[in-house]
Amino acid sequence: MDLLVLGWSPLAVKLVPALWFASENQSEITVLSQVNHVFVVKHNKQFNSDSQRLALSLQVEFSVYGAVV
């Protein structure tokens, strides 16, 4: 599962790492900024379940910024 972020904002910068921890099955996240820079971040499975639960709660707020999961 990949996450494509349309647009760029300070909130997106803060939430993308949190969303990245949401799924242990997620292999990578691609973030596309308004100037078409692409950032690929590899998933690290060493984060604990508390971070994963926090990330899932942040997904709802993040969706208003144009995230496509």
N, C-alpha and C positions, 0 to 999 in steps of 0.2 A: 504494500500500500504506500503510495506517495502522497505528499501534501504539496499542492501548488498554491502559492500565495500571489494573488493578483493585486498589484499595487504595493506600496511600501509606507510604513509609518513607524514611529517609535514604539507604539504598542505592539505592532507585528514583530519588531526586533526582540521584544521581551517575551512574547508568547510563543514564537516559533520553537525555541529550545524546550519550553515546557510541553508543547504539543508533541514534540519529537519523542518524549519519554512515554507517551500515552500507550504505545503498543509495542510489545516485545517482538511482534511479527513484522514490524515495519523495518524495511531495509535501508531506506534513505528518504530524505526530504529535499525537494527542490524548491528554492525560493526565487521567484522572478520579480525583480524590482521594476520600477517605472522606467528606468533607463536600460532595461533588458540585460542587466547583469544576472548571471545565474550562479547560485551558490548551492553546492551539493554537500550535505552533511551526513556522514555515516552514523547509523544507529549504534549506540553503546548499550548493551544489555545489563550493565552493572548497576544501573540506578534502581533504587528500592521502590517498593510498591506505593509508598506515600507520595513520591514524586509522580508516579503514574496516575494516582487518584486525583491529585491536584491538576494534572494536565487535562484529564477528562472533564473536570469542572470548568476549566478555562476554554475548552473548545466551543461551548455555547456562546460565550462572549466574543470569541475570536471570529465566529461565523459572520458577524455583521461587517467585517472588514474584507469580505470577498474570498474567504478560504474555500477551497474545493478539496474534499477528502475522497 
